[in-house]
């Protein structure tokens, strides 16, 4: 019986352990987590979600305060069209975030950055180009394009000297989305270096409608593998979403995938950027605590814990400080929802906003607890302590459990080496 370690991902002229830690924002896939994945011979992602905010937290910069100070006069105005990011400061923040991470990288693996098209930032094309170019300038090994179709994203960086050297990949949830991407970018003569196929059990924003449960990751992956084979295209395909054990991963590798992308099990590691209190919420979660809802202003369904304190919270739109989801006209669906409830309830009345949430503020404060479908199984991967909390894990432990485990077994912390089975728990 094979395990993940019997396979290798061939990418960027290297042989890698075929495990990729997905890019979870805002700073959930923190630099420490990505660096561990690279040290262990796989690929780690950092996220470029709200990079100026992340830079302030990591490096004590003042980008958010500067932006708020510049636009403070507009706080009570529903029209946010004038609230623009300083592109030079955005590039600077990205360079800090990426550059410091790359300087710290050790080991044979790679560091990628996840870049979300839905971070429109009141100037979708301009801000996306700056984020992509600055990441390349700062030496990132690869860029994974997510949260959108990215039909024009490669064209934004075709004149960068690393355009054909850096690894560039796309996240899709269907063959149709992949075909749109390939056709739109055909003129560039530049195929993606890898394709992440994200299924309906993934965490955070989903590439499906509220009918997500009708779709199956294995079916989608098989369709894309068949298409690539028919076209003679040798592009690594990387399934993601709901891959909870090493055996889950091995099944995809045996069926033709080149690697797998995983995330949920790394949310409860010491290296993950979530506060420990939130990690414990994940570990205590039951299956019925998890929902897919439409509270995101992006219009995409989102999977999260129902108890997320950001759900229903009627905070004033904070676009002058953040504003990462403002479209090209300075509009955000949360502003509409907030004003609708405020007018209906009265300006001095305490109210809640149920249908949308201020995602920027709440993600920055770790108050929207996005999670994968199998988050309720995390408690079976570690020990319950005497005080009622669960022991957190090291990223190395989780990585090696994926790498070496068989028969859908999960090694609990305490094994003396990654090759030693130690105490295991068979998943229900």
C-alpha angles and dihedrals in degrees: 000000000000130000133197091270090065089070134062134202113225108209136140090006092301139107108232136181100260094241123110123185106218126238109259118182149238089043093302088123086053123188091258091058094047091047091054092052090051093046089054092053101261133095125275127195130213116193127234091207109135093348096178089054092048090049091053090054096044102037105020093244119155104225096128094047091049092052093047092049091052095050102029090115088066099053095106094042117099090206106085097173094117095051101103133166117241100243094207091054090046090054090047093052092049091049090053094047095047100031096053090047093051091047089057096047117122133170134040099295135092138247119220131181123224110223118195119208090201090070089093096164095193090291108055100181098039098045093044091052092051093049093049096044094046092050090052091046090052092056104255111173094223147350124226112202111214146156095048143031094272092207092160102027099098091051089059091065103030090112094054113110090231095050093110098031104050117075111255121190139173132218114220134170098200143024088247092060091049092050091052090052094047095047094047093050098039093105091062092064088222120119120196113266091223140003122220110204107202116198134204096271095064124117128250119009115013128211090223138074125248086286088073093127090068091067130080127205095215091054093049092047091050091052092051094045090050092050093049091049091050090051094045091240116152100201120144112247116210119191118210137182127061097018097138106158136039088248091056087055094046092054090058092045091051090051094056107277115136097214140339131241117221133178118149096076091051093057090081096050125109091243095056115104096231116111112256091246090060092046088057090051088056092048093050095045120122124208092257090053090071124082142170110225142164100237093117113103089220091076092238119122113250132205116219145136112285090225093063104136091219092067109100094001109143101208120159112262107269099201096134089065098032120002096161093147099048110124125223090283095050093256131140127179091227091062089057093047093047094049092046092055094041092053092045095049101035131256095268096044125103108238142160133229109221105171100054137018135210091252096182095057096039096046089048089053094042090242097130106068104204113187145166123261093256096052088114088067094060092091087066092061099063145025128282108230128219092256092058096257126113126243113254118231135225118247088234091058093051093043092052092045089058090043100052111018124110139188093031091290123147122210113226118220113277103064110133095222137012090246094054113089096212118167111348137184123211111223117243 
